[in-house]
Amino acid sequence: MPSVRLERAAEDRPAGAGSQASSAHGESASAGVWGRVLAIALLLICLYAAFAHGAVSSPVEERVQLALALIGLLAAVGWQWRGGLALRAPGIVWAAVALLTSFAFWSGMTVLWSVAPDRTWTECNRVITYCLVLVLALAVGASLRRAVALVAGGLLLVCLAVAAYALGQKLVPGLHLAGVFTLNQTALLPRLQEPLGYWNALALLLAMGIPGALVILVDRDRPDGLRLAAATAIVTMLLTIGFTYSRGAVLALVLAVALTVALSGAWLRCLMWLAAVLIATTPVMLVGLNSYRLTALGVGLSARERAGGELIVVLGACLLLLVVGGRGLIRRERNTTVSPAAVRTIVQGLIAAAVLAVAVAVIGVAVSSRGLGGTASHAWSSFTATRTISVNDPSRLLSADSENRWVWWKEAAGAFSDRPLQGWGAGSFGVVHLLYRRDTLSVQQPHSLPLQFLAETGLVGATLGLGALLLLLAAGLRAVRRFPLSTTRLPAISLLAAAAAYAVHSLFDWDWDIPAVTIPALLALGVLGGTLVAPVRPSARRLPAARRAGSLALSAICLAAFAASVAMPRIAAADAGHALLLAASGRPGSLASGLHQARLSSRIDPLSDAGLLAAATIQLHRGDPATARADLISAVRREPSDEQAWQELSYTDFTLRNYVESVVAAQHALTLDPEGQSALSDAQRAALSLAAPAGSATATVTPRSVP
């Protein structure tokens, strides 16, 4: 029987997986160098995005995209170079790549009917970026035998760097290095969110990193010191997640850990170590969450430093106990053999404990003041309520409140039902939301990836985008199962668990628009997909020189076009902002220069009305409302769904005493944003002026500052 198991393991092992891969299919020295360089470059992108507020906004996102374009060009050279990169994958992975590429193309197509064409352009660039990351990750997995271990370890290091910076804001808030960083980030918002700039994204990234530390902790082939370091790393990341107060990340983490335990083949050892790190984490978590100085708003730096010092003492004591106890557990692992009967007893005990815990919880709820039915009704009412809630109270960890997600989900569902096939345009929910909202809440995404795809790109786009992600997850699971059931499987499990955590979390948050969490997930899935096909020596597959040169030239042209597509909206937006700065002095020369800059911005980005709005503002400052009106008419023709442009047109018509046109423009703004108070004020003022006798006081223009 042991020999049979060994033979099956050899059959199941992917030829390109781990150091045990068949030498007949080994990588060349050049391919190893190219693969490592490419993997490290992608990991550095992940690190930069995490410490650049998630790479969510301009110009950071554009920098990430341009850097990836450059990396893609270098990878194209490596692909065609003798002994360079390989790019091979099974059919299921190429199907996922094709679906994601088609989704990028469809996202671009939606600009033809998008209600926010400039945002659609930006969203299309984002999807192309993710396609590029996926292809580069495939090249890493197909070219480098130890790609899985390298990327899994690299992502863990990224997460540890983020966790250290984030947790340091609680422990040593006074630490800073002038011009480089400061940890004094929690005075106005005690809830941890930096360096990603969003608490849920920070917690999700660390939830994606914990499986990587867990597989090191349970790997008996690792050095004892490294295993204990992994245990302390898990404690650090768990504490950081707790101090973000993110319930969604906790749910994603539970799934990721459950998947890791189920696929590891060492579930008992996993549970033992998880219990140890939870015991070490709980006292620190309780002290931190119940400390007024660490959770209240507006606490002075000196008070927070004292509280952080106290927390360091508790954390140090718990980590010391974990290390001491961990050494004992490692010795017991080596000297203890668990019989099948003992395993069955343990399983039965765990099941009994779980049933007992559920029963106690149900009984506790039943005897509460609300009872079972009342508690369920109250939870549902809290989940679906529309209200402003405190995001700083640690007790929210036990709340059923959806933070208004239910409202946004209904808005997205309504938008999809009105345009089920083609959607409203990629990236357009921030505008569509104004049409459907029944409150004054402002949001840019519906906080659900499936609903976002359905509302913005319709059934066609959702099928392509979600289909690609599901195929990648299926391919990742297949890759994990092809590894032998031993320590060589563990790094692959951690990558799949990280991607699964992302997939679950994206069901109720806007992770797709946060490159700092989406790029690591696609990197993990791409590397796993690349290991499904054994690499061949690049020298055995070289094309003729002319074809290689043509392929390289085509890759360079495509990447250059992508870089231009990324740069143009950014340049145009910068020009529009610079135009307003130039005109701020009010001098005739400055106004003329600003107007020229605004016109240039409008030509660079033909989908955005930012340049036209800037030009109209400058014309108003020049005392030429008639020309400003012409620019605003061009702006609303370019972006008919821009509520701000209609408001400005209404105001300009009002200054020109075009009261009928002012009412019409204000009504357009009201249609686009029924809850918009500014548009309502414009409409009321114009209507009163229209109804008043000529020359009356009502018709007098009331000055208003122009943004």
Number of C-alpha atoms within 10 A of each C-alpha: 6 6 8 9 12 12 11 11 16 17 13 15 23 23 24 29 32 21 15 15 18 17 10 11 14 21 27 20 13 18 27 21 18 26 29 19 15 22 25 16 15 25 23 15 21 26 21 18 24 27 18 19 22 26 26 18 13 12 13 16 22 22 18 20 25 20 16 22 23 16 20 20 20 14 24 21 21 21 23 22 18 17 23 25 32 27 20 22 22 14 11 16 25 18 16 26 22 15 22 24 20 19 26 24 15 20 32 23 18 25 22 11 14 26 24 26 27 22 22 27 25 19 20 23 21 23 23 21 23 22 23 21 25 27 21 28 29 29 29 37 36 32 36 31 28 22 29 29 20 18 27 26 20 21 28 23 18 21 26 20 14 23 26 15 19 27 22 20 27 29 24 21 24 18 14 12 9 7 6 6 10 15 20 18 20 23 19 13 15 23 27 27 24 25 21 25 17 16 21 23 30 29 31 25 30 27 31 29 32 27 30 31 26 24 25 23 29 26 21 15 10 12 12 16 12 14 24 22 17 21 26 22 24 27 27 22 26 23 22 30 28 22 25 26 25 23 18 21 28 21 15 24 30 14 18 28 25 17 19 27 22 14 19 25 15 18 14 17 18 22 14 12 18 20 12 19 22 15 15 23 24 16 14 21 20 12 16 24 17 13 14 14 23 26 22 19 16 12 17 12 17 12 13 26 21 16 21 24 16 15 22 17 13 19 23 13 13 21 23 14 15 23 20 12 13 21 16 11 17 17 11 11 13 9 8 8 9 9 9 9 9 11 12 11 12 13 13 12 12 12 12 12 12 12 12 12 12 12 12 12 11 14 13 12 17 15 10 12 9 13 15 16 11 14 15 14 13 13 16 14 14 17 18 16 16 19 12 9 11 9 16 17 15 21 11 15 16 9 13 16 20 17 19 19 20 18 21 26 19 15 23 27 18 16 24 23 14 14 17 18 16 24 28 29 30 35 31 25 26 15 22 25 23 25 18 19 18 14 13 12 15 12 14 16 26 27 23 21 24 17 24 29 29 29 34 30 33 25 18 17 28 23 16 21 26 19 17 24 19 13 19 27 24 18 25 29 20 14 26 29 17 20 26 20 18 12 19 20 24 28 28 34 30 34 35 30 34 35 26 23 29 28 20 18 25 20 16 19 21 18 22 22 20 21 25 28 26 22 22 29 25 27 29 27 32 29 30 33 33 34 35 28 19 24 28 19 22 22 13 9 12 15 13 8 10 9 12 16 14 11 17 20 15 13 17 19 13 14 21 16 13 17 20 13 16 23 16 15 23 19 16 24 21 18 24 27 18 18 27 24 14 19 25 14 11 14 12 12 12 18 23 18 16 26 25 16 24 29 21 18 30 23 14 17 20 16 19 24 28 25 31 28 29 29 29 30 26 27 22 17 17 17 11 13 19 16 15 26 23 13 24 26 20 16 24 20 13 18 21 20 23 21 23 17 27 27 25 26 29 30 29 25 24 25 20 15 17 16 24 16 18 29 26 18 27 30 21 22 29 23 16 23 26 19 19 16 12 14 28 18 13 22 26 14 21 30 17 14 25 19 11 13 11 11 9 9 10 16 20 13 15 9 8 8 4 12 9
